Amino acid sequence: MPDRPAPRPTDGSQPPAADTIFIREFRHATRIGVYPWERLIPQTVQIDLEFDLPGRHAADSRRLEDTIDYSRVVARMRDILDRHDETLLESLSERIAATLLAEFRMPRLRLSLAKLALLPGVRALGITIERRQP
């Protein structure tokens, strides 16, 4: 008989394992930066995102309604990048994270936002934040 993992306690002593969706290397042009020249020409930014699902309902039900639709998450990130007025990557990443947490009821997310090829010899520079539901 193959070894099976021990069952998890159900008395609440240990949190249940989280299922995580990831979106990697999402790229989109936006205007971001503190210098005037950065605000004139759109720059390509890259977002890498991981977010926990609020439960395992989709694994059991096999229904899209029981998960977070990643195509809607990507569309929402595009919308934010097209309309924001932030100048710092730090504040733009906070705006994206707060919006996604609220609108999609993600328990936790980890977001990396990077400018690409901005400085000679630097492929990407950016910030990574992790946020949870309040």
Protein Blocks (a to p, Z undefined) as FASTA:
>chain_A
ZZddddddfehpaccdddddddehiacdddedjbfklmmpccddddddddddfbjklmmn
opaklmccfklmmmmmmmmmmmmccfbfklmmmmmmmmmmmmnopabdcdddddehkbgh
iabgcdddddddZZ
